[in-house]
Amino acid sequence: MERHKPVRNPYLLVLGASGYVLLAAFVNMYPPDTIVYIVLFLIAFTVSTGFILQYVFRKIQTSVLWSGGLALLLILRLFGLKSPIYTVLLLASIISFEILWKRK
């Protein structure tokens, strides 16, 4: 029996790319001097990355996990936690969540 792969939706790619363009325009117009602008940047970055990763991986769970992990990495860098061990631990926890979800 032949398995059907989910069809890639080109609108996800267009939404992700236009989100990055709008994000670049947002950063050029408003400097990150208040917490509101930083939060808006992180939300826009997470959503745009989620659309791109959903186009690439074809799974919502995987795209949410990886885009949330990238946003968490940016939040850690914002608070000054720049040690490579944080990146390794975050990567290990994302991979373990992915394996856990695939086994269920």
N, C-alpha and C positions, 0 to 999 in steps of 0.2 A: 504494500500500500504506500502510495506516495504522500509525503508530508508537505503541506503548504506552508511556506514562510509568510509571515505578515508582510504586506506590501508597504514599501517605504512611502511615506506621505511627504511630497515635496513642499507642502505648506509649512511643515515643521522646520525645514531648512531655511526657508524664506523668513519665517518668524524669528528664528535664532540669529540669522545674519543681520536682519534689520534691527533686532534688539541690541546687537553689539554696536551698530552704527548710532543708534539713539543713545546708547550708553556713552559712547565717545563724545557725542554732542553735549550730553548732560555734564560730563566731567569738564569739558571746555567752558561751559557757561557758569557752572556753580562750583567753586572750590570746596574741597571737603573740610570746611572749618566748623561745621556744626554736626551734632550727632544725627540730626534728621537727614542730612545729605548723605552721610555715611550709610545709614540704614537703607535709604532709597537706592544707593549704589549697590549694596549687597543683595537686595531683593531683585533688582533688575539684572544683575550679573547671574544670580542663581536661576532665574527664569529663562534667560537667554541660553545659558549653558544647558539647562534642562531640555530645551527644545532641540538644540544641536545633538545632545547625547541621545535623546529619544529617536531622532532620525538615524543615528549611527547604530545604536544597539537594538532598536525596534522593541524595546520593553520599557514600560513606564517605571517599574520598580527599580531597575538598574539605573535609569537616568536620574531618578530622584535621589538615589543613594549617592551616586558619584557627584552630582551637582551640589548636593548638600554637603558632601565631604570637602569639595573645593571651597564652598562658602565658609565652612568651619575652619579650614586652613587659613583663609583670609582674616577671619576673626581672631585666630590665634596670633597671626602676624601683627594685627592691629594692636593687640595687648602687649606686644613686645616679646612673645614667646617664639623665638626664631631658631631654637636648637633643632638640629636635624632629627633628634629622637622623637619630637612631636610629629613630624611628617611621617616617620616610619611607623609609629604607633597608630596614627590615623589611617594610613594605608593598610596596615594589618587588620584594623577593626572593620574597615570597609570590605576587604576581601573576606573576612570571616562572616560578616552579615550576608554577603552575596552567596557564600557556600551554604549558610544556614537556610536561606530562602530557597535555594535550588533543591535542597534535600527534602523540603516539606511538600 
